[in-house]
Each structure stands twice: as structure tokens, then as C-alpha cells.
Amino acid sequence: MFSSSKAGAYHKEIKRLAVAENTHRSNLDALDQALTERQANKVPKLRKVAMESEGVLQAALQAASTAHRQYWQHRREQMIPEVEKIASILRCFDLVSKAAGAASIHPARTFLESCPVESVEIITDDGVPTDSPDSAVLEDYLGAWR
């Protein structure tokens, strides 16, 4: 399904993150309902459950973030041979430019900085976005079980 095991690992962790978010949201809802209905006997247990699910959610977010970073590090490593070729060409450009009378220390860099470049969009068949995973539930309700 995915072209790399790194992408598969990312998608696995994203699914775990979604499950952890849903579980934590449900636990917070149950705690809120017990508080609203003044069911004091249920509150301590529900607080503990929500606290634990928040920890699971934090761990799931960390795992998803790690898998995301590993995927993109792997993609970057795959590009290194091409970047090395480009670096060689740029060094050649510097030498030729200096021989032609360029006053700049790095003519290739100056040239690259002034080149119009269309915006670059990274498209992958792996379905891994460039943005790191996040958790709105964790962001909005961190410590809400207290």
C-alpha cells in the first residue's frame, strides 16, 4: 500500500493517535457528565481514567511525531546523491564565474538567490503530509481532568 515502511509506520501511529484522541475525549465527556450531574462517587475514578488517557494521548502524539520525522529524514537521505551532484555543478559554476571576472565570493549562491523559483509543493504517493502531527484534543483540554 505505501511505498516505504517509514510511511506505513507513520500511518500506523496516526491511527493510534486518532484512537487515543477519541478515547480521551470520551473519558473527559464522562467526567464532565459526572461533575454536571453531581455524581461525586464516580468523579475520582473518572479523573484517574482521564489522566491516564491523557498520558496515552501524549505518548501517541510523540510516537506519531517521531514516525513523521523519521519518514521525512528518510526522504531527505534519499535526495542526498542528487544534492551532491548539484553541489558539484555549483562549485563548477563558481570557478567558471570567477574566471569570467565575477567579484562575488560565491557567484552560484548569488545567482541562485536572484533566480525566480516557482513555489515547490512536495507530493508523495505515501500520504505523509509535511506538517507534523498534532492533537487538538490535547491542545484544548490538557489537564482538564483536574
C-alpha positions as CSV (number, residue, x, y, z in Angstrom):
1,M,0.0,0.0,0.0
2,F,2.7,2.5,1.0
3,S,6.0,2.7,-0.9
4,S,8.1,2.6,2.3
5,S,8.0,1.1,5.7
6,K,8.6,4.6,7.1
7,A,5.3,5.7,5.6
8,G,3.5,2.6,6.9
9,A,4.9,3.3,10.4
10,Y,3.6,6.9,10.2
11,H,0.1,5.8,9.2
12,K,0.0,3.2,11.9
13,E,0.9,5.8,14.5
14,I,-1.6,8.3,13.1
15,K,-4.3,5.7,13.5
16,R,-3.2,5.1,17.1
17,L,-3.3,8.9,17.7
18,A,-6.8,9.1,16.4
19,V,-8.0,6.3,18.7
20,A,-6.2,7.9,21.7
21,E,-7.9,11.2,20.9
22,N,-11.3,9.6,20.7
23,T,-10.8,7.7,23.9
24,H,-9.5,10.7,25.8
25,R,-12.4,12.9,24.6
26,S,-14.9,10.2,25.7
27,N,-13.2,10.0,29.1
28,L,-13.4,13.8,29.5
29,D,-17.0,13.8,28.5
30,A,-17.8,11.1,31.1
31,L,-16.0,13.1,33.7
32,D,-17.8,16.3,32.7
33,Q,-21.2,14.5,32.9
34,A,-20.4,13.1,36.3
35,L,-19.5,16.6,37.5
36,T,-22.6,18.1,36.0
37,E,-24.8,15.5,37.5
38,R,-23.1,15.8,40.8
39,Q,-22.2,12.1,40.9
40,A,-19.3,12.6,43.4
41,N,-18.8,8.9,43.9
42,K,-17.8,8.5,40.2
43,V,-15.6,11.6,39.9
44,P,-12.3,10.3,41.4
45,K,-12.3,7.1,39.2
46,L,-13.2,9.1,36.1
47,R,-10.5,11.7,36.9
48,K,-7.9,8.9,37.1
49,V,-9.1,7.3,33.9
50,A,-9.0,10.7,32.1
51,M,-5.5,11.4,33.5
52,E,-4.3,8.0,32.2
53,S,-5.9,8.5,28.8
54,E,-4.2,11.9,28.6
55,G,-0.9,10.2,29.1
56,V,-1.7,7.7,26.4
57,L,-2.6,10.5,24.1
58,Q,0.6,12.3,24.8
59,A,2.6,9.2,24.1
60,A,0.6,8.5,20.9
61,L,1.3,12.1,19.7
62,Q,5.0,11.7,20.5
63,A,5.1,8.4,18.6
64,A,3.3,9.9,15.6
65,S,5.7,12.9,15.6
66,T,8.7,10.6,15.7
67,A,7.4,8.4,12.8
68,H,6.7,11.6,10.9
69,R,10.2,12.9,11.4
70,Q,11.7,9.6,10.5
71,Y,9.8,9.4,7.3
72,W,11.0,12.9,6.2
73,Q,14.6,12.2,7.3
74,H,14.5,9.1,5.2
75,R,13.2,11.1,2.2
76,R,15.9,13.7,2.8
77,E,18.6,11.0,2.8
78,Q,17.3,9.6,-0.5
79,M,17.9,13.1,-2.0
80,I,21.5,13.4,-0.9
81,P,23.1,11.9,-4.1
82,E,21.2,14.5,-6.2
83,V,22.1,17.3,-3.9
84,E,25.8,16.3,-4.1
85,K,25.6,16.4,-7.9
86,I,24.0,19.9,-7.7
87,A,26.8,21.0,-5.3
88,S,29.4,19.8,-7.8
89,I,27.8,21.8,-10.5
90,L,27.5,24.9,-8.3
91,R,31.2,24.6,-7.5
92,C,32.0,24.5,-11.2
93,F,29.7,27.5,-11.8
94,D,31.7,29.4,-9.1
95,L,35.0,28.6,-10.8
96,V,33.8,29.5,-14.2
97,S,32.2,32.7,-12.9
98,K,35.4,33.7,-11.1
99,A,37.4,33.0,-14.3
100,A,34.9,35.2,-16.2
101,G,35.6,38.0,-13.7
102,A,32.8,37.7,-11.1
103,A,33.6,39.7,-8.0
104,S,31.3,37.7,-5.7
105,I,32.8,35.1,-3.3
106,H,30.1,32.6,-4.2
107,P,28.7,33.5,-7.6
108,A,26.5,30.4,-7.7
109,R,24.8,31.4,-4.4
110,T,24.2,34.9,-5.6
111,F,22.8,33.6,-8.8
112,L,20.5,31.1,-7.0
113,E,19.2,33.8,-4.6
114,S,18.2,36.0,-7.5
115,C,16.6,33.2,-9.6
116,P,12.9,33.2,-9.8
117,V,11.7,29.9,-8.4
118,E,8.2,28.7,-8.6
119,S,6.8,27.5,-5.3
120,V,7.6,23.9,-4.5
121,E,4.9,21.5,-3.4
122,I,6.0,18.1,-2.1
123,I,3.7,15.5,-3.4
124,T,4.1,11.9,-2.3
125,D,2.2,8.7,-3.0
126,D,2.7,7.8,0.6
127,G,0.2,10.2,2.0
128,V,2.5,11.7,4.6
129,P,2.0,15.4,5.0
130,T,4.9,17.8,5.5
131,D,3.2,19.3,8.6
132,S,3.9,17.5,11.9
133,P,1.0,15.7,13.6
134,D,-0.8,17.5,16.3
135,S,-3.7,16.9,18.7
136,A,-6.4,19.5,19.0
137,V,-7.9,17.5,21.9
138,L,-4.6,17.6,23.8
139,E,-4.1,21.3,23.0
140,D,-7.6,22.3,24.0
141,Y,-8.0,20.0,27.1
142,L,-4.6,19.5,28.6
143,G,-5.1,18.9,32.3
144,A,-8.9,19.2,32.0
145,W,-9.3,16.1,34.2
146,R,-8.1,18.1,37.2
